Amino acid sequence: MKLQKLLKDDTKVFEKSTFKFVEGYKIYLTESKESGIKQMDNVIKYFEFIESKSIALYFQKRLNELID
């Protein structure tokens, strides 16, 4: 039920997911590259799961820029 309510508000979903991605980037820079990448990758997988392919691709490009 909570997930359904959250998904109804696309802006909240995007904001929270963007925050998680940035949080993963911070972890990547300050604590653990592996953990940071995992968190950022989870955000990408989430957008793929809800079939927001263009957003998933956007975050994938950002992640690729970091690890290349």
N, C-alpha and C positions, 0 to 999 in steps of 0.2 A: 504494500500500500504506500509506504513512504517513497519507494522508487517511482511509482506511478505519479505521485504528486510532484516529485522533483522533475520528472521528464516532461510534465506539462508546461513547465517554465523553461524554455530553451535557453534563455539568458542566464538563469541560475546555473544550469548544467554547464554551459560554456565557461562561465566565470569560475566555478568551483574546479573544473577540470584544468583550466589555465593555471589556476593557483597551484594545483597539484603538480603540474608540469614544471612550473617555476621552482617549486619546493624541491622537486627532483634535481633540478639544475643546481640549486644551492648545495644539496647533498653531494652531488657530483664534484663540485668545486671544493668543498670544505671537509667532507668526511670520507666518502667511499664512492669511487667512480662506478663500481659495479652496482651498488644500491641506488645511486642516482639514475643510472641508465635504466634500471629495472622499473623505477617509479615512473619515469618519463615514458617508457615503453607501455606500461599499464594504461596510461592515458590514451595512447594511440590505439591500443587494443579495445578500449572502451568505446571510442568513437567508431571504430570498425564494427563493433558489436551492434551499436544502435544505427548502423548504416549511414553514418555521416562521413562518407568517403573523402570529401574534399577537406574537411577539418582534420581527419586522420592523416591525410597526405601532407597538409601544412605542418603539423607537428612532427611528422616523420622527417621532413626536410630539415627542420630545425635541429632535430636529434642527429641527423647525418652530418650536419655542419659541425656539431660539437665533437663527434668522435672521429672525423676524418682528419 
